[in-house]
Every structure is written in C-alpha cells, then in structure tokens.
Amino acid sequence: MTVFEELKRRGLIAQATHLDKIEELFNNEKVTFYVGFDATADSLHVGHFLQLVVMSRLQKAGHRPIALLGTGTTMIGDPTGKSDMRKMLTPEEINHNAECFKRQMSRFVDFEDGKALMVQNGDWLLKFNYMEFLREVGIHFSVNKMLTAECFKSRMERGLSFLEFNYMLLQSYDFLHLYRTLGCKLELGGDDQWSNIINGVDLVRRVEGEEVYGMTFTLLTTREGKKMGKTEKGALWLDPEKTSPYEFFQYWRNVNDGDVINCMKLLTFVPIEEIEAKEHLTGSELNPVKEQLAFELTKMVHGEEEAQKALEASRALFTSKGNTDDMPTTELGDGDLTDGTIGILDLMVKTKLCPSKGEARRLVQQGGVAVNDEKVSDPTRNISKDDFKDGSLIIKKGKKVYHKVVLR
C-alpha cells in the first residue's frame, strides 16, 4: 500500500486540486510540501496535531516537509472560522510563540540534515514593499471571487476589516515564494483552509505558468460534526504545562464510542488493518480501544514514560487501589478553609471543575458530584479535614472527570 493509498484508506483526504496528479507525484517523486502554522498562541493544540501526524507519515515515506511558521501572517490573523477579528499580537509575542512551536514540532518531524525544513514567512513578508506587492500579487486576485470564499462570506454581516482581507493574498504568496526558492509543489492543510490553498495554487500558475497542487485533510470532528479538542478549560494543548499528560490522556480515553475508531485511523500509526478489525466493536468492547488510543497519542506528544503514568493513574480510578499521583491536583492550605471546612461549591470553583458557584450548585443538585465515591446532593455541604484520607480526597464530576485535592 502506498502512502497515498493509506491516506485515502484512513479517511484523511478531504479535497484536492488534482487528486490523480497528486497521487502520481507521491508515487514517483520525493515531494517537497508545506503546511502553515500561524503563531497565535504559545503552544500547538490538538487542531494542529493531525497536520503534524500527516507530515510525519509523509516524511517516513520519503517526502520532505516544510513547516511554515506564520510570523508574518500572524501579524494580520486568519479570519477563517472566526466571528470577530483575532487579537492583534506584538512581534515579540509572535516570535516567542514561534519558538515554542519549533520545540514541539521536533517531536513529530525530523529536521536533522535537511530531512525537513522550518521557515518563517516573516522573513519575506515583513520586507515587502506594499506597492510592489500590489503590482505583483494583488493584480491576480478578483475581489468579487474572494468575497465568495467561505472564510470571507461568513464574516460579511458582522464586518470584515481590510486588514484581514489581505490574509488570503499573503498566504497565497507564501506558496509562490516556497515554489521559487525551495521547489515546493504541494500545500497541505485542514479542510477549513481550502479557499486559501486553491488561491495559492492559482497564483503560482498565473505568475510562473507552472502547475502546483493543494490538498486538504479531514477536520478532527465528532460524528455530529463538532470540532474535537475542546475541554472545559479551553483548547487541548500539546504543552504539558497547559494541558497535563494525564488530562490529555483522559480526553482521548473518554471520547464517544462513535468517534474512537475514526480517531484511531486519523491520528495514530497503528496499522490500518488492525484498526479495521475493531470496527465491529460496541459498548464496553471499545474500552480497550479507547485506552489504546489514549496511550498512543499521549506517547506521541509527551513520551512513553508520561503515557504509562497516565495509563496507570487512569486505571487507578476504577479500582480501590492504585497510584493517583498523576491525576490533576489542587492543593489547599489553611487559608482556603473557614473554621477547618470549605463548602462544596467553593471547592468546585477552586479546583476549576466549575467556572461559578451557580453552575456548581446546579451540578450538585443534578447528582453530578461525588467526593470519595459518595454522591453529594446538598449544595450547602461543607468538606472538613476529616474528609481528607491520608491528606487527600477525590472529587468526581459526572461520569468521567476526576480531580484530586490535597490538604497541605
């Protein structure tokens, strides 16, 4: 099975400009391709994860990835999928974020000896003369056509700034620049980037008279079409300081039954034949598959040692014994207690299991909170030092969220 056939069999390919020619390219050449990452935060998140896995998969098949860090395009911000303009970041913030990306990407892609390249589009975009850019690039774009793109069309009612309107031109120019300087023939990205990608392909054709290609990958969504990777605390980050390895593991351990096989296909390197052999499983039969999914992904992001710790902590939740050291933990001191106690609602907020006491109250009244495996039904319940067994207690929220509280 070729790498292209495996991409199709795993359901990774969403759209392509020339599917047959891209397949021929992968089969007959060592292709230089690129994926862009705007440096909008100081960590990659699970939305980037699928792209990194694809880059790794293609690199293992002998192709050369370019990781393009958007130190220039992030100055504007991609309007795709946003109802309002993105927060404007300073150049210092953007460069800091890009450095964080570099460290994380090296876990997935081998940048040694030119096997992959990492470049920053600020190196060329920030030096551009505006009039020169308009004459070389702007002349090839129809405003009428741009307004039909989903990324712009969805923003027209709420307002689209001229700043953001330039984003598509800049991303398109990236492809032209990489084609000219590094022989890049293919741009890859999430399916929400389709409009930007096809305009880059078109720009290279218009300016250079050469054919290049674009292909998008399936977005990581649930069976109902909702984006995956959102937790109660926000995005599911790859940085262990922002999302602990245990929390990362638990997210995947608790995916819905209908999504686990698809996640295995899209995100892991488990052989496709092994995954397909499990497609008939249902209910509790899927629990080992969920555990395998969580272990494989945590190992890829955080290493095997952290994955093993998370696995053991997760299993400990379902037994009367086991090590809970790697469970998300909140420490309380005497200053957090009043007369040696703390209200259950205050404790839920303190541990960030609920954003407010009002939401905590509703959760308790609905029977969704337990302390040390005993359901709490009274929102006025006080937790005392006696509730801490060997200095700690376990709060359970709903069926799947566990949190350890330690008394200093």
N, C-alpha and C positions, 0 to 999 in steps of 0.2 A: 504494500500500500504506500503510495507516495504521500508526501506531506500535504499536498493539496487535497488528495482524496480523504485524508484523515480530518482535515479542517471541515470538509463537507459532511463527513460521517458524524462528526461530533456536533454538527449544527451551528458551527461558529460563523459561517459566512452569511451575511445579510444581503448586501448589494455589491455590485461590481460594475465598472465601466465596460470591461471586455472580459467576461469570465473565461472564455476559451483561450484567449491570448495570455491571460494571467496564468492559467494552468500550464500552458506551453512554456512560459517564462520560468516558472518554478521547476519544471521537469528538465529543462535543457540548459539553464544558466545558473550562475551564482548571483542572485539578485541582490542589489543594494536597495533597501526600502527604508522608509522612515515613519515614525509615529511622533506626534507632537504632544507635549505636556506643558500647559501653562502653569506657571509657578504661583498659584493663587493662595496656597497655604504652606505651612512648614512641614507637611507630611503628605505623602501619597495616600490615597484611600482605596477602598475596595473597588470603586469605579474605574481606577487605573489598573487594577490587578489583572483583569482579563487581558488588557493590552500587553502587559508585561509577560504574561504566560505565553501569548501568541508570539511575541518577539523571541522568547527563549526557545519555543518549539521550532520556529523557522531557522534560528541560528543553529540549533542542533542538526538541522537538515542541510547545513552548509551555506545558508544565505547570510547577508551582512546587514544587521540592523543599524539604523541611526536613531538615537534618542535625541529629539529636538526639544530643548528646554526653551520655553517661550519668554525669555527675559525681555523681549521687545513687545510681543503681542499682549503680554500680561499688563503692560502699561495702559492698554485700552480695555481689554476684557471681552471675552466671547459672549455675545448676547444669547447664544443658543440655550434654550431651555430656561431662560431667566425672565421673570415678570418685571424686574426692575434692573437698573444699571448696577453692575458689580461695584463693590467698594474699590476706590482708587488706592492703589498701593504705591509706596515710595520706591525708588530704585534700590534703596538699601534693603527694604523688606523683600523685594522680588529676588535680589541676588542671594539673600540669606535662604529663602525658600528653595531656590535652585540648588544650592549646596546641599540642603537636606535631601532633595530628590536624588542627587548624584549618589549619595551613600546608600540609599535604599535600593536604587536600581541595580547596583552591583551584586545584589543577592540573586538576581534573576538573569542578568545578561552579562556575558564575559567580555569585558572591554580590553582585555590584555592583547598586545601585539596586533592591534588593528582589526580584531575579530568583530568588533562593533565600535561605533563612533558615538561620541556625545558632543553636541554642538549647541550653541545658544544663538537664537535669532536676533538678540540684541546686538550682536557683533556686526550685523549688516543693516538691520532695520533702523537702528538709532543713528546711523551715519548718513542715512538717505537725505538727499536734497528734495524738499517737498515738490517743487516744480518738476524736477527730473522724474520723480516717482509718478506724478500725474500723467506726464507725457509718455512714459514707458509702460506703465501698468494701467492707469485709470482709463486710458483710451479704449481698452479692450473690454470694459465692463458696461453693460446696459443697466441703467437704473431700473427701468421697467422690469427687466428679468430678475434683478436682485430682489425686488420687492415681492416676488412670487415665492422666494425661498422661505421655508417654514420658520427658520430662525428669525427672520425679519417680520414675516406676515403676522406671527403671533404677538408681536410687540407693537404693532401699529396703533392699536386703540389706546394703549397705556402711554405710548410715547417712546420713540427710538431716537437717541441722540446721534448727532453727526459723528461724534467720536466713535461710537460703536459701529456705525455704518461702514467705517473704514476697515473693520476687522477682517472681513472676507477678502479684501484686496491684499492685506498684509499676509494672511495665511497662504493665499494663492501664490504670492511672490516667494514665499519660503520654498515651495516646490520648484519653482523656476531656478532659484539660487542653488538648491541642492542638486538639481539636474546638471546645471552648468559646472559646478565645482567638484561634485563627488560622483557624478554619473548615476544619480538616484533615479530609478524608473517607476517606483511604486510608492504611493502613500496609503497607509492603513490608519484606521481609527474606528471609534464607536459609530454606530449607525446614526446617531444624532449629528455627526459631522459630515453627512453625505453632501449637503449643499456646498460646504467649504471645500471638500475634496474634489468634487467634479469641476469646480471653478478653477482650482489649481491645475488640473489635467488640461482644461481648455486653454488656460493661459500659456502653458508650455507649448501646446500645439500652435497657438496663434503667433507667439513670439519666435520660437525656434523651428517651427514646422516639423516637430518630432512627436511621436506617439509615446505617451507615458500612461500610467494606469492608476486607478484608485479602487480600493475595496474596503468595505466596512464590515464590522463584526457585530454579531448579535449583542444587544444590550443585556446586562445582567438583571433580569426582571423575574418576578414571580409568575406563576401560571396565570394570574389575574392581570398581569401587565404592569404591576407596580415595581418601581426600581428597588433592587435589593441593596443592602449595605447601610441602611439607616437604623440606628438604635435609639433608645430613649435619650441617650446622651448626645445624639447627633450622628455624624458620619462614623463608619467603621474604618479607623485609621490603621495604617501599617506600622506607625511608630508605636513601640511598646509603652512609651510614656503617655500617649494619648488614648490608646486602647490596649489594655494589658493582654498578654498572650492568653490568659485564662478567658477573658471576655471575648477575645477573638475566636477562641475555640468554641465557647458556648454558643456564639451566634450561629455557627455552622452546625453544631450538634443539634440545635433546635429548629432548623429550617423545616418548613412544612413538608409533609410526605410527598406531595405532588411536585416538589421542586428539587428533591435531593438527587435524583438520577441526572437531571439536566445540569445541575451544578457540578456533579462528578465529570460529566462529559466536557463542559466548557472550561473548567478551572484546574483539573488535575492531570497528571501524567499517567494515571492508572490506565492500563491497556483498554482500548475501547471494547474489545471482545469481553473482557471481564465485567465491564460496566453493563453492557447489553444483556449479559446473562442474568443480571439482577433486576431487569426492568419489570418482571412479573411480580416482584415482592410487594407486599402491602402491610399496613399496620405495624405491629411490633416487629415483623420480619425486617423492617427497614432500619431499626435501631443500630445494628452493627454497621450498616452502610453509612448512616449519619455520623457515627463515631469515626469511621474510616475517612470520610470527607473532612471532618473537623481536624483530625490528626494530620492528614496530608497537607492541608492548606496552612495549618499552624506551623508545620515543619518547614514549608517553603518560605514563609515570611519571617519566622522567629528562630528557626533551627530545631533540630530533633530533640535536644535536651528540654527546651521550653515546651515543645509539643507533648513530650512524655509527662512532664509535670502537670500540664493542663488536663491530660487524659486521666491521670491518677486522681487529681482534685475533682474532676467531673464524676468519676466513678464513686468517689467517697460520698457524694451527695445522696447516693441511692443505697448506701449501706449504713449500718450503725457504727462502723469504724472506718478509719481511713484518714489520710492527711489532707487537711483543708488549707494548708499554708499558702497555696497559690490562688485561693479564692479572693475576689475583690473584697477589700477590707477597709473599714473605717475605725480609727482609734478615738476613744472618748477619754477625756480626763475629768477630774473633779469639777472643773469649771463648766462642764457641759451638763452637770447634774444639779438638780434643786432638791435639797434635803435627801440626797442619795438616790434620787429617781429621775427618770426622763420620760415624758409622755410618748406613747407610740407614734403619734402624729409628728411630733418634733423629731423623733428618731428616724422616721421615714424620709423626712426632708433633709436631715443631717447626713444621711447616707446617700442622698441623691436618688433614692428609689422613687421618689415623687417630687415634682417641682414645687408643690404647695401643700399646705395643711388641708386645704379644701379637697384636693384630689386624694390625699392620703385618707381622709375621713370617708370618702365615697368607697375607696378600695377596701377599707376595713369593714364597712357596713355591708359590702357585697360578698364578704367572706374570702377576700383575696390575699389575706396576710396571715402568716404563721410565724411564731417565734419558737425556736427549738422544737419544731414539728407540732406545736399546739396552736390551733387556729385562734386568732384574736378577733373577737366580734364586737368588743366595746371600744369605741374611739377615745374614751376617756382613760383607758388602761395605762397605768404607769409601769415602766420597766425599772426594776430595782437591781441593786448589786447582786441580790440572791438569784436573779435570772441568768447571771453570767456563770457558766460552768467552767471551772478552771480558767476564769478570766475572759471568756468569750461566749458569744451566742450567735446563732444563725437565724437570719430573717429570710423567709421565703415569700416572694411576691408572685402571685399567680401560680402557675404550674412549673415554671422553668427558670425563674430568676432567683438566685441565691446570693446572700451577702453576709459576710462575717463582720461582727462588731467586737472590738477588743477594748477592754477596760484597762487603762494604764494605771 
